[in-house]
Amino acid sequence: MRPVSLLAISVLVLASACSPQTDRSSPPSSTIEPALTANEIDSQIALDPERAVESSALPPRHLDTSAFPESLVDRTLIVSGGPPPDGIPSIDAPTFAPVGSIDWLDDDEAVLVLDVEGDVHIYPTQIMVWHEIVNDEIAGRPVAVTFCPLCNSGLAFERSVPHPNGTHMVLDFGTSGSLYQSAMVMYDRQTESLWTHFDGRAVIGDLVGVELDRLPLGITSWHDARAAHPSGEVLQRPATDRDYGRNPYEGYDQLDGPIGGFFDGDIDSRLPAMTRVVGLDIGGETLAITLDHLAAERLVAFEIGGQRVVLWHQPGLTSSLEADTVAGGRDIGAVAAFVTDDVFLLGPDGLSDEATNSTWNLFGRAIAGSRSGEQLTVAEKIDTFWFAWSTYHPATAVVDREGPP
């Protein structure tokens, strides 16, 4: 990897990735703008293009406390990331191709894997880093697959939510162009309410308080995804001028913290801000385990929220936010998490259970031995940076290489 100036990264990285083109001439502000006065809000709203939804909460309308008296977050912390709404375009009509036909992904490249009732869709990070949201349907269920490069997290949600009339409505999501504590803020096109990506919750607008149901989303290497799901379908690159495969966030995970202006307040000092962690939120208890600890131990188990969770670290996945291409970074490895009482062993042939010596893959399926074909319960986890996890879970417990076993 060629030498990179971290100062240059902080100025350029968002200008390249958070705009519809790769023009770096107009980087976003490096300071958080103060809250606007009522007159300033009215003036900005008057200048904005008319929205299709009359009660739109898209910024700067979210600052209008008379129109939107309820906000589940400090609305002044929702700041511009640079582009306008949909400046980072979601993929609303995704197309897919069979796993066996793909020749443009490197083995160690990161992909997001969603398995719904045996139907598997694979979303390459090299696409997600440019689009951030895919409005998809899998196994007949409307889903939104999301990726936030600035908090290094991928999450999948159901797009069907309760409607006030007692039925359900299907939402389509787009990027609002704004950030909350350096994480993507989504909006739905039906009501233009604002949603925080990290927890799938409507925080301002007509749907305030509604939470999307999460679906377990795996983040693994293309090699492991391909081996585990040979009949899966892979998201195809849209016909745009984006430079798929290039990393517009080169060197981002080498910074000391989130980019100035996108995060306001103190970051929990128990870990450096950009420490990679795996976060668990089960039964009202939260736990963050550092990736360094998982890489050193390879196989760990924790009791959390009354359940036993096994985590397995597998090398072979490179950082998609470090080098100039999404597959050129250092090997950070993938982490699988399962809810199970089984005791596992890690040997030269991979993961096996102590009782039967059956072999298991990263997606929790037994692929050899007497339990072949069995599926473990996949634990909901979030792979992210410490500053993001601790913002949403300030009371979280922490396990790192210096912590308890």
C-alpha positions in Angstrom: 0.0 0.0 0.0 1.3 3.4 -0.9 1.9 5.9 1.9 -1.2 7.9 2.8 -1.5 11.2 4.6 -4.0 10.9 7.4 -4.6 14.6 7.2 -5.5 14.2 3.5 -7.8 11.3 4.4 -9.8 13.4 6.8 -10.4 16.1 4.2 -10.9 13.9 1.1 -12.4 10.6 2.1 -16.0 11.9 2.5 -15.8 14.2 -0.5 -15.1 11.2 -2.7 -17.6 8.6 -1.3 -20.4 10.8 0.0 -21.1 12.5 -3.3 -22.8 11.2 -6.4 -19.5 11.6 -8.4 -15.9 11.3 -7.3 -15.2 15.0 -7.4 -13.1 15.9 -4.5 -13.2 19.7 -5.0 -15.8 20.5 -2.3 -15.1 18.6 1.0 -17.7 18.8 3.7 -17.3 21.2 6.6 -14.9 20.0 9.3 -17.0 21.5 12.1 -20.5 20.9 13.3 -22.8 23.7 12.5 -24.7 25.3 15.3 -28.5 24.8 15.7 -30.4 27.0 13.3 -32.9 29.7 14.5 -36.6 29.3 13.6 -36.2 32.0 10.8 -33.2 30.2 9.4 -35.0 26.9 9.4 -37.9 28.6 7.5 -35.5 30.1 5.0 -33.7 26.9 4.3 -37.0 25.0 3.9 -38.2 27.6 1.4 -35.0 27.1 -0.6 -35.2 23.3 -0.6 -36.8 21.6 -3.6 -40.4 20.6 -2.8 -40.6 17.1 -1.4 -43.1 14.6 -2.5 -44.2 14.1 1.1 -45.7 17.1 2.8 -44.6 16.1 6.3 -41.0 15.3 5.2 -38.6 15.4 8.1 -35.6 15.5 5.8 -32.9 18.0 7.0 -33.2 20.9 7.6 -36.9 20.2 8.3 -36.0 17.9 11.2 -35.0 21.0 13.2 -38.5 22.4 13.0 -39.8 21.6 16.5 -43.3 22.8 15.8 -43.7 20.3 12.9 -41.8 17.6 14.7 -42.0 18.1 18.4 -40.8 14.5 19.2 -37.2 13.4 18.4 -35.6 10.3 19.9 -32.1 11.8 19.5 -30.6 15.2 19.8 -31.7 16.6 16.5 -28.8 19.1 16.4 -26.5 16.1 16.1 -28.0 15.2 12.7 -25.5 17.0 10.5 -24.8 17.1 6.7 -22.4 14.6 5.4 -22.0 16.5 2.2 -24.4 15.1 -0.4 -28.2 15.9 -0.7 -30.8 13.2 -0.1 -30.1 10.3 -2.5 -26.8 11.9 -3.5 -25.5 8.4 -2.5 -28.1 6.5 -4.6 -29.6 3.4 -3.1 -30.1 0.3 -5.3 -33.9 0.0 -5.8 -34.0 -2.6 -8.6 -31.2 -5.0 -7.7 -30.1 -7.6 -10.2 -28.3 -10.8 -9.3 -26.2 -13.5 -10.9 -25.3 -17.0 -9.8 -22.3 -17.5 -7.6 -20.6 -19.7 -10.2 -20.7 -16.9 -12.8 -18.8 -14.4 -10.8 -15.2 -13.7 -11.8 -14.7 -10.1 -10.5 -14.3 -10.7 -6.8 -11.1 -11.5 -5.0 -11.1 -14.4 -2.5 -10.3 -12.2 0.5 -12.7 -9.4 -0.4 -15.6 -8.6 2.0 -19.2 -9.5 1.2 -22.4 -9.3 3.1 -24.4 -12.5 3.2 -28.2 -12.7 3.9 -29.9 -16.1 4.2 -33.7 -15.9 4.4 -35.4 -19.3 4.6 -32.7 -20.9 2.5 -32.6 -18.2 -0.2 -29.2 -16.5 -0.1 -28.2 -13.1 -1.5 -24.6 -11.9 -1.4 -23.8 -8.2 -1.5 -20.2 -7.3 -2.3 -18.7 -4.5 -0.2 -17.2 -3.0 -3.3 -20.8 -2.2 -4.4 -22.2 -1.3 -1.0 -19.5 1.2 -0.2 -20.8 3.3 -3.1 -24.6 2.8 -2.6 -25.0 2.0 1.1 -28.6 0.7 0.8 -30.2 -2.1 -1.3 -34.0 -2.3 -1.3 -34.4 -6.0 -2.0 -36.9 -8.8 -1.8 -35.8 -12.3 -0.7 -37.9 -15.4 -0.1 -40.9 -13.1 -0.8 -40.0 -10.7 2.1 -39.1 -7.1 1.5 -35.7 -6.3 3.1 -33.2 -3.5 3.3 -29.5 -4.4 3.3 -27.4 -1.5 4.5 -23.7 -0.7 4.9 -22.3 2.4 6.6 -18.6 2.8 5.8 -18.0 5.5 8.4 -19.0 3.1 11.2 -17.9 -0.1 9.4 -21.2 -1.8 9.9 -23.6 -3.8 7.8 -27.2 -4.5 8.9 -30.2 -6.0 7.3 -33.8 -5.1 8.2 -37.4 -6.1 7.3 -39.0 -3.3 5.3 -42.5 -4.1 6.3 -43.7 -2.1 9.4 -47.1 -1.7 11.1 -49.4 0.9 9.6 -51.5 3.2 11.8 -54.6 1.7 10.2 -53.8 -1.8 11.6 -52.3 -3.2 8.4 -48.6 -3.2 7.3 -46.8 -0.9 4.9 -43.6 -1.7 2.9 -41.0 1.1 3.1 -38.4 2.0 0.5 -35.2 3.5 2.0 -32.8 6.0 0.7 -29.8 7.9 2.1 -30.7 11.3 3.7 -27.3 12.8 3.1 -27.0 13.4 6.8 -25.2 11.6 9.6 -25.9 11.0 13.3 -22.7 10.7 15.3 -20.8 9.7 12.1 -23.3 7.0 11.1 -25.6 7.0 8.1 -29.1 8.4 8.6 -31.7 6.7 6.3 -35.1 8.0 5.3 -38.1 6.2 4.0 -39.7 7.4 0.8 -43.3 6.8 2.0 -43.3 9.3 4.9 -39.7 10.7 4.7 -39.1 10.0 8.4 -35.5 9.7 9.5 -34.0 6.4 10.6 -30.7 5.7 12.4 -28.9 3.0 10.6 -27.3 1.4 13.6 -30.5 0.4 15.3 -33.1 0.6 12.5 -35.3 3.1 14.4 -37.3 6.1 13.2 -36.1 9.0 15.3 -38.0 11.9 13.7 -41.1 12.1 11.5 -44.5 10.5 11.2 -43.1 7.0 12.1 -41.1 8.2 15.1 -40.6 5.3 17.5 -41.1 2.5 14.9 -38.2 -0.1 14.9 -37.4 -2.3 12.0 -37.0 -6.0 12.6 -33.4 -7.1 12.1 -32.2 -10.1 10.1 -28.8 -11.8 10.8 -26.3 -10.6 8.2 -23.0 -12.3 7.8 -19.8 -10.4 6.8 -17.3 -12.8 5.4 -14.7 -13.2 2.6 -15.9 -14.0 -0.9 -14.1 -17.3 -0.6 -16.0 -18.5 2.4 -19.4 -17.1 1.1 -18.9 -18.9 -2.2 -17.9 -22.2 -0.5 -20.8 -22.1 1.9 -23.5 -21.0 -0.6 -22.6 -22.3 -4.1 -26.3 -21.8 -5.2 -26.5 -18.3 -3.9 -27.1 -15.1 -5.9 -24.7 -12.2 -6.1 -25.6 -8.6 -6.4 -24.5 -7.2 -9.7 -22.8 -3.8 -10.2 -25.2 -1.2 -11.5 -24.3 0.5 -14.8 -22.9 3.7 -13.3 -19.7 5.6 -13.5 -18.6 4.6 -10.1 -15.2 2.9 -9.8 -16.3 -0.4 -8.3 -13.4 -2.1 -6.6 -11.7 1.2 -5.7 -11.9 2.2 -2.1 -13.0 5.8 -1.7 -12.3 5.6 2.1 -8.7 4.7 1.7 -6.9 4.8 5.1 -10.1 5.6 7.0 -9.6 2.9 9.6 -6.1 4.3 10.4 -7.5 7.5 11.7 -7.5 8.2 15.4 -11.2 8.9 15.5 -14.3 9.8 13.3 -13.9 12.7 10.9 -14.2 16.0 12.6 -17.6 17.6 12.3 -19.4 14.3 12.0 -19.2 13.3 15.7 -19.9 15.6 18.7 -19.1 14.7 22.3 -16.8 12.5 24.2 -15.9 9.0 23.1 -15.8 6.3 25.7 -12.1 6.2 26.7 -12.0 2.5 27.6 -10.9 1.7 24.0 -9.4 3.8 21.2 -12.2 5.2 19.0 -11.4 3.2 15.9 -10.9 -0.1 17.6 -12.8 -2.8 15.7 -15.3 -4.6 17.9 -18.0 -7.2 17.6 -21.0 -6.1 19.5 -23.7 -8.3 21.1 -27.1 -7.1 22.4 -29.0 -10.0 23.9 -31.6 -10.1 26.6 -31.0 -6.5 27.6 -27.3 -7.1 28.1 -24.6 -5.7 25.8 -21.0 -6.8 25.2 -18.2 -5.5 22.9 -15.3 -7.9 22.2 -12.3 -6.4 20.4 -11.3 -8.0 17.1 -7.8 -8.3 18.4 -9.0 -10.4 21.3 -11.0 -12.7 19.0 -8.1 -13.0 16.5 -5.8 -14.0 19.4 -8.2 -16.5 21.0 -9.9 -17.7 17.7 -12.7 -19.4 19.7 -14.5 -17.9 22.7 -17.8 -18.3 24.5 -19.8 -15.9 26.7 -22.9 -16.0 28.8 -25.0 -12.9 27.9 -28.7 -12.2 28.5 -29.2 -15.7 29.7 -27.8 -17.3 26.5 -24.5 -18.9 25.7 -22.9 -17.3 22.6 -19.9 -18.9 20.8 -17.7 -16.6 18.6 -15.3 -17.9 16.1 -12.6 -15.9 14.3 -11.5 -17.0 10.9 -8.6 -15.4 9.0 -8.8 -14.6 5.3 -10.9 -11.4 5.2 -9.2 -8.1 4.4 -10.1 -4.6 5.6 -12.2 -2.9 3.0 -11.4 0.6 4.4 -7.6 0.6 4.5 -6.0 0.3 1.1 -6.8 1.9 -2.3 -8.9 -1.1 -3.3 -11.5 -2.8 -1.2 -9.5 -6.1 -1.2 -6.1 -4.7 -0.6 -6.0 -4.2 3.2 -4.6 -6.3 6.0 -6.2 -9.5 7.0 -8.6 -8.7 9.8 -10.6 -12.0 9.6 -14.3 -12.7 9.8 -16.2 -13.5 13.0 -19.2 -15.9 13.3 -21.4 -15.9 16.3 -23.8 -18.7 17.4 -26.3 -19.2 20.2 -25.7 -22.7 21.4 -24.9 -24.9 24.4 -22.6 -27.1 22.2 -18.9 -27.1 23.1 -16.7 -26.6 20.1 -13.0 -27.2 19.4 -10.8 -25.6 16.8 -8.4 -27.8 15.0 -6.5 -27.9 11.7 -9.6 -28.9 9.8 -11.7 -26.1 11.2 -14.5 -26.0 13.8 -15.9 -29.2 15.3 -18.2 -30.0 18.1 -16.9 -31.9 21.0 -19.8 -34.4 21.2 -19.7 -35.8 17.6 -16.6 -34.2 16.0 -18.8 -32.9 13.2 -17.4 -30.1 11.1 -19.1 -26.7 10.9 -18.8 -23.6 8.6 -18.8 -19.9 9.4 -22.6 -19.8 8.8 -23.4 -22.3 11.5 -24.1 -25.3 9.3 -22.6 -28.7 9.9 -20.9 -29.8 6.7 -19.5 -33.2 7.7 -20.0 -35.8 10.3 -23.1 -37.3 12.0 -24.7 -33.8 12.4 -24.2 -32.9 8.8 -27.0 -30.5 7.6 -27.9 -29.2 11.1 -28.1 -25.4 11.5 -27.1 -23.5 14.6 -28.9 -20.4 15.6 -27.0 -17.4 14.3 -26.5 -14.7 17.0 -27.3 -11.1 16.0 -24.0 -9.2 16.1 -22.6 -6.0 14.7 -19.1 -5.6 13.4 -18.2 -2.0 13.9 -15.9 0.6 15.4 -15.8 1.2 19.1 -17.0 4.8 18.9 -20.1 3.7 17.1 -21.0 0.8 19.4 -20.3 2.8 22.6 -22.5 5.7 21.3 -25.5 3.5 21.1 -24.6 1.2 24.1 -22.8 3.4 26.7 -23.3 0.8 29.4 -21.7 -2.0 27.4 -19.3 -4.4 29.0 -15.9 -4.8 27.1 -13.6 -7.7 26.5 -10.2 -7.1 25.0 -6.8 -8.8 25.1 -6.2 -7.4 28.6 -9.7 -8.2 29.9 -11.3 -11.3 31.5 -11.2 -14.6 29.6 
